Amino acid sequence: MRCLVFTGISRAIIDDILRRMVRTLELRSAHNVATAMKAEVGNCVFLTPAKLHDLERGVAGLVAEVVGKEVMSHSMFMATERYIDESEMTVVRLRLNPKCLGRVLNLLNTGILDSTEAEIIEMSYYDAK
């Protein structure tokens, strides 16, 4: 199955999503936000603790379905006597429903400010390592 890929997600968060203790994932890193902007309700996504530059065939993770999406922008101001600094950050919150464990079969698209996509195969429990 073709999935959008979110990298650098901690194992603890993936475990919590799998146990349904956490249902909403807030993405802040630039490469994950760029990917999340393409996610729509009903799409399958792949969450992995591997970093973007370590993503390759065989990397394991969790396949989940997007059931909700929210995009927010935060503005932060810092001022001194001599200057005012403003920075903005876009955050994407995805509500997820875990489906199965999976493994990367083939990378389809990857990039820092582009969406990351891969062909994922479902892993059986006896295949998980």
Secondary structure, DSSP 8 states (H G I E B T S, - for coil): -EEEEE-S--HHHHHHHHTTS--EEEE-SHHHHHHHTT--TT-EEEE-SS-GGG--TT-EEEEEEEEEEEEEEEEEEEE-SS-EEEEEEEEEEEEEEEEEEEEEEEEEE--TTS--EEEEEE--TTT--
